[in-house]
């Protein structure tokens, strides 16, 4: 039976759940009667989030793993499904890195693509494996507003988020025919360990709990794309209307 878009999910898997948006989403969804399957690489941080979610009444399953380990990820999905069939899978695990000049581009690209594209797509495919037989479920892919315009020193990161966004947008219509909802999340700057490393201005910076609440509302109404904050979204739309030569020249001056 296909779940209504207005029916709150009762079994949720979140990758990259130990901090930032992932941890905030775990807190947002934690409640009595809810099962949370949380995975991450940081054991101490993951256990802390699990304990906090458990204190709010949620049943919690944890997995200490690297999402690039496909076998470990598949085993975690199977363990989560054995506890409660998943209603919602949030593909959140991702990394950010800047290349230190063109000689460093290969290293940065390979590292980022392995997590932000390969592992993210594999996570979505594993979710589909479990959801297709019951023709129900929801998959949320955490991309980024950075995926709408490449920036100097961040070409691999921007490219990875653009790829994930387009993958999700393309998958949405096809999955809908099978009763599965797919949503793409494009945050701007959110207070996380990732953004704490940035040495540049981050306009309209949101707290992680605010971002999680906004994302949860968007997923509840099955919004195709959940992009925020609106001033940055509007600004990027304007940038994309400009001639690319002009945008490239402006970006070159930033570096």
Buried (B, 14 or more C-beta within 10 A) or exposed (E): EEBEEEEBBBBBBBBBBBBBBBBBBBBBBBEEEBBBBBBBEBEEBBBBBBEBBEEBEBBBBBBBBBBBEBEBBBEBBEEBBEEBBBBBBBBBBBBBBBBEEEEEBEEBBEBBBBBBBBBBBBBBEBBBEBBBEBEBBBBBBBBBBBBBBBBBBBBBBBBBBBBBBEBBBEBBEEBEEBBBBBBBBBBBBBBBEBBEEEEEEBEEEBEBBBBBBBBBEBBBEBBBBBBBBEEBBEBBEEBEEEEEEEBEEEBEEEE
